[in-house]
Amino acid sequence: KDIEKILIYSTKPVGKVVGEFQIEKIICDTPKKIWEKTKKHAGIDEERFETYFLGKVEGFAIKIKNPELYLTPKRLEEINPEIKYAPQSYRYV
């Protein structure tokens, strides 16, 4: 609950942090209700959404605010010198 910002890492060929956004709200509900709440701005079509949540009774969605695309992508070391490689899913910085 204390996470306020998410950094967006673009895999190869970019291999850098390309932007960030703040978390406005985390939605926890059934996949059907999440789709109804998010479908206009989800960035995914219904078929792919349903495939992703297939067999799940609960899911999560992040409502974002203040998205920022960096003019110049940043190396991970610029964000935190201790980070030497990209995480497979997520990492706290």
N, C-alpha and C positions, 0 to 999 in steps of 0.2 A: 504493500500500500504506500510505501514511501518512495517508489520509483516515479519520477516526474518526466523524464525525457528518455527517448529511445534514439540511438544512433543507427543509421542505415548503412550497412556495408555491402558494397557491390563486388561480387566475385570476379574472377578473371574474365576478361582481360584487364578490367579496371583495377581490381584488387585494392580498393581504398574505401574510406568512409565518404559517402557522397551527400549525406544530409542528415537531418534529424527532425523529430517532432515531439511534441508534448502529449501526454496522455490526458484526455479530458475525462474519460470514463471507461471502465472495463465492464462489458456486458456478459453476464453469465445466464444462460437460459437453454431451452431446448433448441436444437438446430433449426426447427421450423420457425420458432419465434425470433431467433436471431436473424434469419433470412428476411422475415417480414420487417424487422426494425432497420435492417442495413442494406437491403437490395438496391436502393437508389444510388448508393455511394460505395458499394462493396468492392468495386473493381474486379469483379469476377461474375461469370454467368451462373445461372441457377444450377445447370447440370454439373459444372465443376464444383460448386459449393456442396451439392448433395453428395457427390462422389467423395469429397474430402471428409464429410461428416457421416458417411455411411456406417450404420450400426451404432452410432453414438447417441446417448440419451441426453447428454449435456455438452455444451460447447462454450467457447469464449470468443469475444470480439473486442477490439480496442477502438474506441472512438477517439480520433486524433484531433489535435488543434495546433495551430502555429507551425505548419510544416515549413521546413527550410531546406532548399537545395543549395549546396555549397557551390560557389562559382569555381572554386578549385578544390577537387577532392583531397582528403587528408589521409596521410599514411597512418596506420595504427599507432606507430611510435609517437606521432604528434599528439595523439589523444592521451596515451599513457605509455611511457617508455618501457614499462614492464611487459607490454603485450607484443609478442614477437610473431604471432601468426593468428589468422582469423579463427574464431571459435566455430564449431560445427553447428551449434544452434544459437546460443546466446552467451554473453559474459557481462558481468557487472564491471563498470569502470569507475 
